[in-house]
Amino acid sequence: MPTTYTVIRRPLITEKGLGVKESEGTLVFDVAPNASKTEVKQAVEALFKVKVAAVRTANVLGKERRRGKFTGFKPDWKKAYVKLKAGEKMPEYVSNL
């Protein structure tokens, strides 16, 4: 059984992620590629002590990167959009932005 910290790798702190957080009450996380929606839901509820309404996931393909004549790919990864239930306090994992 995976632990909370192996399911959720890190919060995604981007302009789009912060905009969705403020407008829709949705948190965005980088999660393990083999994590299911129920595992993500349980991990967020345990870590932040909030109630989750819905989880959406997206598999992101790695981009091609070049260093001179050498090419390679960044690894594929998975992100999760976690919508909190109405009335839940938004956790503050970002400060000093």
C-alpha positions in Angstrom: 0.0 0.0 0.0 1.5 3.3 -1.0 2.1 6.0 1.6 0.8 9.6 1.4 4.2 11.0 0.3 4.7 8.4 -2.5 1.4 9.2 -4.0 1.6 13.0 -3.9 5.0 14.2 -5.1 4.6 17.9 -4.9 2.1 20.7 -5.5 2.3 22.3 -8.9 2.8 26.0 -8.4 2.1 27.6 -11.8 0.0 30.5 -12.9 -2.7 28.2 -14.2 -2.6 26.1 -11.0 -2.9 29.1 -8.7 -5.7 30.5 -10.9 -7.7 27.3 -10.7 -7.0 27.2 -6.9 -8.5 30.7 -6.4 -11.4 30.5 -8.8 -12.6 26.9 -8.6 -11.3 25.6 -5.2 -9.1 23.1 -7.0 -5.6 22.0 -6.0 -3.1 20.7 -8.6 -0.5 18.1 -7.7 2.3 16.1 -9.4 1.4 12.5 -8.5 2.9 9.1 -9.0 2.3 7.7 -12.5 0.6 4.5 -11.1 -1.6 6.3 -8.5 -5.3 5.9 -8.9 -7.9 8.6 -8.2 -9.0 7.0 -4.9 -5.4 6.8 -3.7 -4.9 10.5 -4.6 -8.2 11.4 -2.8 -7.2 9.5 0.4 -3.7 11.0 0.4 -5.0 14.6 0.1 -7.6 14.1 2.8 -4.9 12.6 5.1 -2.3 15.2 4.4 -4.3 18.4 4.4 -7.3 17.3 6.7 -9.9 18.4 4.1 -12.8 16.7 2.3 -12.4 16.0 -1.4 -15.3 16.2 -3.8 -13.7 15.0 -7.1 -10.3 14.1 -8.6 -9.3 14.4 -12.2 -6.0 13.1 -13.5 -4.0 13.7 -16.7 -1.0 11.9 -18.0 1.5 14.4 -19.4 4.0 13.2 -22.1 7.6 14.3 -21.7 9.0 16.9 -24.1 11.9 16.4 -26.4 15.0 18.2 -25.2 18.2 18.9 -27.1 21.7 19.6 -25.8 23.7 20.5 -29.0 23.6 17.5 -31.3 22.3 15.1 -28.5 18.5 14.7 -28.1 16.5 13.1 -25.3 13.1 13.2 -23.6 12.0 14.4 -20.3 10.2 11.7 -18.4 6.4 11.3 -18.6 4.5 12.3 -15.5 0.9 12.5 -14.1 -0.9 15.4 -12.6 -4.1 15.5 -10.5 -6.7 18.2 -10.2 -8.3 17.8 -6.7 -11.6 19.7 -6.2 -12.5 20.3 -2.5 -16.0 20.2 -1.2 -17.9 23.4 -0.6 -17.1 25.1 2.6 -13.6 23.5 3.0 -10.7 25.8 3.9 -8.1 26.0 1.2 -4.7 24.8 2.5 -1.9 27.3 2.1 1.2 25.5 0.8 2.4 28.6 -1.1 3.7 31.6 0.8 5.6 34.7 -0.2 4.5 34.9 -3.8 
